[in-house]
Amino acid sequence: MSGPELPPAAAMLPHAGAMVLLSRVLHHEEDRTVCAVDIDAQSMFRDPAGNVAAWVGIEYMAQCIAAHAGLIGRASEKPPRVGFLIGSRRIDFHAPCFRRGQTLEVTARRVWGGAEGLVSFSCTLRDASTRTLLAEGRLNCFTPAAGDASTGSGDPS
């Protein structure tokens, strides 16, 4: 799925306000989602020059995974749920920062796991214009079952 039928990134995340770091969802399929991040004056974590340190890319990757989960849940009319980043493997940064005015393309591809429980995604960050690889790695996450008390959702009785 791509194009105008994709909802805004903020609608797919359990985040709010300035903590939504994704600019938009570009593409979604069963095991892969691609999002964009615009490094601009509204970007969280920017330095005085307007650049964002490369390590913030891990959160961009995690939010792309959350958008992927949100889009899958949306197909079943479920709201976005909280997930937890529990670890990463082989994160490589190929640039020290993301530059002001740059647009990033974030891709999260599910390697293993399902809609709930443990899941692993292979992620990349590329410059949207040049296609230069800026960061890559694998993120491992945990999504509690729907209604689990630790999510803050469900009926407490």
ABEGO torsion letter per residue (X at the ends): XBEAABBBAAAABABBEAABABABBABBBAABBBBBBBBBAABBGBBAAGBBBAAAAAAAAAAAAAAAAAAAAAAAGBBBBBBBBAEBBGBBBABABBBBGBBBBBBBBBABEBABEBBBBBBBBBBAAAGBBABBEBBBBBBBBBGBAAAGBEBAX
